[in-house]
Amino acid sequence: MIRKATLLAALSVALLAPVVAAAPSTAATKASTAARQTLSVAITSITPEVPKNLTDVIKFTGTLRNDTGSPLYNVFVRLRYDAQPFTDRATMAAYQADQNPATLPRSVSSNSSTVIASLAPGASARWEFTATPVQLGYRSFGVYPVAVDVAPNGVSMQTQRTYLTYAPATVPKPPRNKLAVALPVIDQPHRATDDAVFVDDKLSQSLAGKGRLADLATIAQSAPSSVTWVVDPALLDDLNTMTKGYKVKTKDAEEARPASTAASQWLTTMRTALASSPVVAVPYADPDVAALAHQGLDTQTGRAIELGGQTAKTLLSRNAKTNVNWPAAGVIDADALDLLSVSKVDTVLLNSTNLPPQQPVTTTPDAAARLDSVTGPVTALVADAELSRLFEPSSSTSVLLSTQRFIAETAMIAAEPGQTRPRSLVVAPSRRWDPNPALVTALLKAADRLPWLQLTTLESIKPSKASVPRAGLAYTEQNRGEELTRKYLAPVKDAWSKAQLTALIKEVKTKSAFDAAVLRLTSSAWRNSTRAGRALTKTVSSAVNARTAAIQITGPDRPRTLAGSNGVVPISVKNSLSTSVELYIDVKSNNPDLLQVDFVQEKPLPIGGGQSGTVQVPMNASISGDATVTVQLQTADGQPYGEPQRLTIRTTGYTGIALVIVGAALTVMLAAVVTRLLRRRSERKVARAARNRESETV
């Protein structure tokens, strides 16, 4: 009896389904609205992905899950379609974004459907049906809207929209557009100085399991060799440091970590995978070039490019290039462009909003354009926004639907009217993306096999006759407001200046040992994390100040004595570094009326590591007493090194007094001698006279 009742109910529902579908009741509409939120349909495969013949059998498969809390019966899963292709990419985007049931494809296939007899609460079921292009009314090359419609009891409850590209043989064939894909391997700095002390352990986490760096290595191993990899050398530097053992700062201390085999393996994997792929090194630590240009830190960009190239060639690829720059957010202005061009950058990768077409266009413009800079023409490569977004969709987007959309977008570009020669396209997902390896790999494989695309390297794309005139660089107030601020960069600029001085005083001239450390402070990563950037700045500034203080004037609080009104005063400098330095010493009197300094140092004073050096400074005092001089250490080009020191000079006047005393003593002694001589002479005369008188008497 129960079975008969159940069968009767099922038959009744089946017979009434067309009526219900044609005129749904208010109750059914409410139920449909509620169920739409808890009934999910997913398309898991469409084969072939690009049908080429009218009779090709297109197989659709997927799953249906019932989370309504109630059992469902006689659930129809069917195909909706339109026989008219999309007219342009804008219409395609609107179709995908619009979830209004009224905009679904109008036709419902009577053949391409399946029925799920019952579906318990929380259960899933697999569905499958087929169709052919001729059944769908396709007649020409193009992109067509399709959707899978779920209709329990004939009432539409849930749909999944997608695209179907029909590509029959055409005369002439669609143009084969060039497609360059740039994949970023860019992170934020994880160290302050070059010491093996990390401010966090995020890199270790990123290397493990499905971490970001682990995913990038997975993609690299299967990516076509034409894909261009854009790498931050500072990231390679940090990972290489981890391979030797390192420390991680905690709240109260530093925790030691063993040498990271994961970091070593990642570097090895990337070297092998990218051995034949083009590699572009961004400037070391990915500095905010626009902010540096606007705040007067011009030399940092050139040094970052130089150091970035050296690091990338050493740790990743000997063929790493530095002539291509991908600015923060893909946005740049004329000042930053000039700064890059001076450092021999001849290609920039930009966001489409930064370099719009000169006139509004209804077709996809060529990616390449030419910009004027202070040193001459620079090639601008403009990334296609929609294609780039497909490489990093939200986590809920399926690989299949993203691939179908990618195929459709590129096919539509190839079918756009007025195209007489191949164009260039560039894909560039956001610079600090978190990729889905399965999705990226699927899109790259699709691009490599589509007949209207030709994968190529980023460097091979140049402006051509197909290029659309561009309006020039559009740099808004919002773009300017996103830069690192003057307030943030002021202490960075000070640390850079002081760090350069530590190199200028070396006996053997080299680059500053703090270049990498200070460049980390300029990273565009700190645009959204200035607190972390300021913490690193404080650490680096302290290290630079400590290095500067390692060379000091000895005994700055001890008075120097000038024995007399003129003479020399020794001034000594202690070098606590392990390397030799040479510097100049400038001495100026603070009391010229009391004390004059006459000192010109013709050659630098060399001081070995751990040793002291001394200069003899001539001084002349007008009166005895105390006077002060200011002593400033200087580099060879006259720049002050460290803080000036104030020394006290104590003059005794001893030498002049001594001469007076000695002179007076000599005078007294001479007078006594003369008196004694005169007395003796007089006594001899008296004695002689007495002897003469005695002889006369006799």
Secondary structure, DSSP 8 states (H G I E B T S, - for coil): -HHHHHHHHHHHHHHHHHHHHHS--HHHHHHHHHHHTTEEEEEEEEESSS--STT--EEEEEEEEE-SSS-EEEEEEEEEE-SS--SSHHHHHHHHH---GGGS-SEEEEEEEEEEEEE-TT-EEEEEEEE-HHHHT--SSEEEEEEEEEEETT---EEEEEEEEE----SS----EEEEEEEEE-----BSSSSSEES--HHHHHHSTT-HHHHHHHHHHHS-TT-EEEE-HHHHHHHHHHTT-EEEE-SSSEEEE---HHHHHHHHHHHHHTTTS-EEE-STT-B-HHHHHHTT-HHHHHHHHHHHHHHHHHHT-TT-B-SEE--GGG---HHHHHHHHHTT--EEEE-TTTS-BSS--SS---SEEEEEETTEEEEEEE--HHHHHHTS--TTS-HHHHHHHHHHHHHHHHH-TT--S--EEEE---TT----HHHHHHHHHHHHH-TTEEEE-GGG----TT---B------HHHHHTS--HHHHHHHHHHHHHHHHHHHTBSS----TTHHHHHHHTBGGGGG-HHHHHHHHHHHHHHHHHHHHTEEES-TTS-EEE-SSEEEEEEEEEE-SSS-EEEEEEEEES-TTTEEE-----S-EEE-TT-EEEEEEEEEESSSEEEEEEEEEE-TTS-EEEEEEEEEEEE--HHHHHHHHHHHHHHHHHHHHHHHHHHHHHHHHHHHHHHHHHHHH-
